[in-house]
Amino acid sequence: MTHQEALAQSVRALGGTWDTQRAVTALRDAGVGEGDRIQLEKRARKALRDVAATGLIVKTDPDSATYRIADQ
């Protein structure tokens, strides 16, 4: 399972607002969160961007990595 797939699965299951820390936790819980804090945060932000590219989530603040579920 890729980081994007793991995060998308968590987003679908849990909904709500997503930031770097919540994404790191979700990736760890899915068993794909390995590395030091900086590596984990980089992977989480990349996964958030990848999931956003699918249209599942949208960025809420242009100055931070904060996303919410896209309006259906």
Backbone as a printed PyTorch tensor [residue, N CA C, xyz], in Angstrom:
tensor([[[  0.8510,  -1.1690,   0.0000],
         [  0.0000,   0.0000,   0.0000],
         [  0.9020,   1.2400,   0.0000]],

        [[  0.5870,   2.1880,  -0.8620],
         [  1.3700,   3.4210,  -0.9310],
         [  0.9230,   4.3840,   0.1600]],

        [[  1.7230,   5.4110,   0.3880],
         [  1.3560,   6.4390,   1.3580],
         [  0.0350,   7.0960,   0.9510]],

        [[ -0.1060,   7.3880,  -0.3340],
         [ -1.3310,   8.0200,  -0.8280],
         [ -2.5390,   7.1230,  -0.5770]],

        [[ -2.4230,   5.8520,  -0.8880],
         [ -3.5440,   4.9320,  -0.6850],
         [ -3.9080,   4.8100,   0.7930]],

        [[ -2.8930,   4.7100,   1.6420],
         [ -3.1460,   4.5900,   3.0780],
         [ -3.8370,   5.8380,   3.6150]],

        [[ -3.3490,   7.0040,   3.1920],
         [ -3.9540,   8.2400,   3.6770],
         [ -5.3670,   8.4140,   3.1390]],

        [[ -5.5810,   8.1110,   1.8720],
         [ -6.9220,   8.2380,   1.2930],
         [ -7.9120,   7.3370,   2.0290]],

        [[ -7.4780,   6.1470,   2.3850],
         [ -8.3430,   5.2300,   3.1200],
         [ -8.7100,   5.8220,   4.4830]],

        [[ -7.7530,   6.4150,   5.1590],
         [ -8.0200,   7.0370,   6.4600],
         [ -8.9390,   8.2430,   6.3200]],

        [[ -8.7000,   9.0590,   5.3070],
         [ -9.5320,  10.2450,   5.0790],
         [-10.9800,   9.8240,   4.8430]],

        [[-11.1790,   8.7990,   4.0170],
         [-12.5430,   8.3250,   3.7480],
         [-13.2120,   7.8040,   5.0220]],

        [[-12.4450,   7.1020,   5.8460],
         [-13.0080,   6.4990,   7.0540],
         [-13.2800,   7.5270,   8.1420]],

        [[-12.3950,   8.5120,   8.2810],
         [-12.4770,   9.4260,   9.4180],
         [-13.0260,  10.8020,   9.0990]],

        [[-12.8830,  11.2500,   7.8300],
         [-13.3740,  12.5700,   7.4440],
         [-12.6780,  13.6850,   8.1950]],

        [[-13.2650,  14.8570,   8.1730],
         [-12.7510,  15.9850,   8.9330],
         [-11.6260,  16.7430,   8.2600]],

        [[-10.9030,  17.4870,   9.0830],
         [ -9.7920,  18.3160,   8.6270],
         [ -8.4980,  17.5460,   8.8010]],

        [[ -7.5960,  17.7070,   7.8260],
         [ -6.3280,  16.9750,   7.8310],
         [ -5.1650,  17.9370,   7.7500]],

        [[ -4.2020,  17.7330,   8.6470],
         [ -2.9600,  18.4970,   8.6060],
         [ -1.7990,  17.5070,   8.6520]],

        [[ -0.5960,  18.0150,   8.6920],
         [  0.5830,  17.1520,   8.6530],
         [  0.5870,  16.1520,   9.8080]],

        [[  0.3290,  16.6080,  11.0220],
         [  0.3950,  15.7130,  12.1740],
         [ -0.6660,  14.6150,  12.1170]],

        [[ -1.8520,  14.9620,  11.6920],
         [ -2.9040,  13.9390,  11.5910],
         [ -2.5490,  12.9360,  10.5040]],

        [[ -1.9630,  13.4160,   9.4130],
         [ -1.5470,  12.5170,   8.3360],
         [ -0.4180,  11.5950,   8.7960]],

        [[  0.5410,  12.1290,   9.5550],
         [  1.6320,  11.2940,  10.0880],
         [  1.0500,  10.1790,  10.9460]],

        [[  0.1260,  10.5220,  11.8200],
         [ -0.4990,   9.5210,  12.6890],
         [ -1.2330,   8.4690,  11.8720]],

        [[ -1.9730,   8.8910,  10.8680],
         [ -2.7200,   7.9500,  10.0280],
         [ -1.7750,   7.0180,   9.2770]],

        [[ -0.6800,   7.5560,   8.7630],
         [  0.2850,   6.7250,   8.0440],
         [  0.9530,   5.7270,   8.9850]],

        [[  1.3020,   6.1710,  10.1790],
         [  1.8830,   5.2450,  11.1710],
         [  0.8900,   4.1380,  11.5080]],

        [[ -0.3650,   4.5140,  11.7440],
         [ -1.3910,   3.5330,  12.0900],
         [ -1.6090,   2.5200,  10.9650]],

        [[ -1.3850,   2.9610,   9.7240],
         [ -1.5480,   2.0740,   8.5720],
         [ -0.3030,   1.2190,   8.3200]],

        [[  0.7510,   1.4700,   9.1040],
         [  1.9590,   0.6730,   8.9630],
         [  2.9150,   1.1380,   7.8860]],

        [[  2.7170,   2.3570,   7.3730],
         [  3.6190,   2.8730,   6.3300],
         [  4.3450,   4.1350,   6.7850]],

        [[  4.3550,   4.3950,   8.0810],
         [  5.0240,   5.5740,   8.6170],
         [  6.3230,   5.2010,   9.2990]],

        [[  7.4180,   5.2650,   8.5540],
         [  8.7110,   4.9380,   9.1190],
         [  9.6800,   6.0920,   8.8850]],

        [[ 10.6960,   6.1840,   9.7300],
         [ 11.6830,   7.2370,   9.5880],
         [ 11.6400,   8.2180,  10.7450]],

        [[ 12.5110,   9.2260,  10.6620],
         [ 12.5270,  10.2440,  11.7120],
         [ 11.4160,  11.2680,  11.4710]],

        [[ 11.2670,  12.1920,  12.4030],
         [ 10.1620,  13.1610,  12.3460],
         [ 10.1420,  13.9450,  11.0440]],

        [[ 11.2910,  14.4160,  10.6000],
         [ 11.3510,  15.2200,   9.3710],
         [ 10.9300,  14.3850,   8.1650]],

        [[ 11.4130,  13.1490,   8.0770],
         [ 11.0210,  12.2730,   6.9700],
         [  9.5270,  11.9910,   7.0040]],

        [[  9.0090,  11.7070,   8.1930],
         [  7.5790,  11.4180,   8.3250],
         [  6.7280,  12.6020,   7.8910]],

        [[  7.1170,  13.7970,   8.3070],
         [  6.3450,  14.9820,   7.9420],
         [  6.4100,  15.2580,   6.4480]],

        [[  7.5800,  15.0640,   5.8250],
         [  7.6910,  15.2610,   4.3700],
         [  6.8000,  14.2790,   3.6270]],

        [[  6.8420,  13.0080,   4.0320],
         [  6.0000,  11.9990,   3.3740],
         [  4.5160,  12.3060,   3.5790]],

        [[  4.1730,  12.7700,   4.7590],
         [  2.7670,  13.0880,   5.0420],
         [  2.2890,  14.2470,   4.1790]],

        [[  3.1050,  15.3020,   4.0560],
         [  2.7120,  16.4350,   3.2040],
         [  2.5900,  16.0090,   1.7450]],

        [[  3.5020,  15.1560,   1.2800],
         [  3.4360,  14.6550,  -0.1000],
         [  2.1650,  13.8330,  -0.2860]],

        [[  1.8580,  12.9740,   0.6750],
         [  0.6430,  12.1620,   0.5880],
         [ -0.5960,  13.0480,   0.5840]],

        [[ -0.6030,  14.0990,   1.4030],
         [ -1.7340,  15.0370,   1.3920],
         [ -1.8950,  15.6820,   0.0220]],

        [[ -0.7870,  16.1220,  -0.5810],
         [ -0.8630,  16.7160,  -1.9350],
         [ -1.3690,  15.6960,  -2.9500]],

        [[ -0.8830,  14.4560,  -2.8460],
         [ -1.3100,  13.4100,  -3.7800],
         [ -2.7990,  13.1050,  -3.6410]],

        [[ -3.2720,  13.0340,  -2.4070],
         [ -4.7060,  12.7820,  -2.1900],
         [ -5.5280,  13.9780,  -2.6800]],

        [[ -5.0210,  15.1790,  -2.4630],
         [ -5.7210,  16.3750,  -2.9540],
         [ -5.8050,  16.3620,  -4.4840]],

        [[ -4.7810,  15.8520,  -5.1350],
         [ -4.7860,  15.7920,  -6.6050],
         [ -5.8930,  14.8760,  -7.1210]],

        [[ -6.3620,  13.9360,  -6.3010],
         [ -7.4550,  13.0510,  -6.7080],
         [ -8.8140,  13.7010,  -6.5330]],

        [[ -8.8560,  14.8370,  -5.7920],
         [-10.1140,  15.5290,  -5.5660],
         [-10.8250,  15.1290,  -4.2880]],

        [[-10.2470,  14.2040,  -3.5160],
         [-10.8880,  13.7620,  -2.2810],
         [-10.8560,  14.8490,  -1.2100]],

        [[ -9.7380,  15.5850,  -1.1340],
         [ -9.5980,  16.6710,  -0.1750],
         [ -9.1770,  17.9350,  -0.9090]],

        [[ -9.4150,  19.0740,  -0.2740],
         [ -9.0000,  20.3630,  -0.8360],
         [ -8.2570,  21.1590,   0.2320]],

        [[ -7.3190,  21.9610,  -0.2180],
         [ -6.5250,  22.7770,   0.6910],
         [ -7.3860,  23.9180,   1.2260]],

        [[ -7.3280,  24.1390,   2.5350],
         [ -8.1510,  25.1830,   3.1460],
         [ -7.3750,  26.4630,   3.3950]],

        [[ -6.0560,  26.3510,   3.4760],
         [ -5.2130,  27.5100,   3.7640],
         [ -4.0010,  27.4700,   2.8480]],

        [[ -3.8160,  28.4710,   1.9960],
         [ -2.6970,  28.4370,   1.0570],
         [ -1.3290,  28.4890,   1.7220]],

        [[ -1.2740,  28.8870,   2.9880],
         [  0.0010,  29.0140,   3.6880],
         [  0.3280,  27.8470,   4.6130]],

        [[ -0.5200,  26.8320,   4.6380],
         [ -0.2430,  25.6710,   5.4870],
         [ -0.7580,  24.4070,   4.8190]],

        [[ -0.2960,  23.2760,   5.3160],
         [ -0.7240,  21.9920,   4.7800],
         [ -1.9700,  21.5340,   5.5460]],

        [[ -3.0650,  22.2650,   5.3580],
         [ -4.3280,  21.9480,   5.9990],
         [ -5.3700,  21.7010,   4.9080]],

        [[ -6.0540,  20.5680,   5.0180],
         [ -7.0070,  20.1510,   3.9990],
         [ -8.3000,  19.7330,   4.6610]],

        [[ -9.3680,  19.7160,   3.8740],
         [-10.6650,  19.2080,   4.3380],
         [-11.2560,  18.3640,   3.2200]],

        [[-12.2530,  17.5860,   3.5760],
         [-12.9510,  16.7730,   2.5850],
         [-13.5740,  17.7080,   1.5540]],

        [[-13.4350,  17.3610,   0.2750],
         [-14.0230,  18.1620,  -0.7970],
         [-15.5360,  18.0630,  -0.7520]],

        [[-16.1980,  19.1390,  -1.0960],
         [-17.6700,  19.1170,  -1.1780],
         [-18.0740,  18.1960,  -2.3100]],

        [[-19.0400,  17.3810,  -2.0190],
         [-19.4980,  16.4060,  -3.0210],
         [-20.5330,  17.0120,  -3.9300]]])
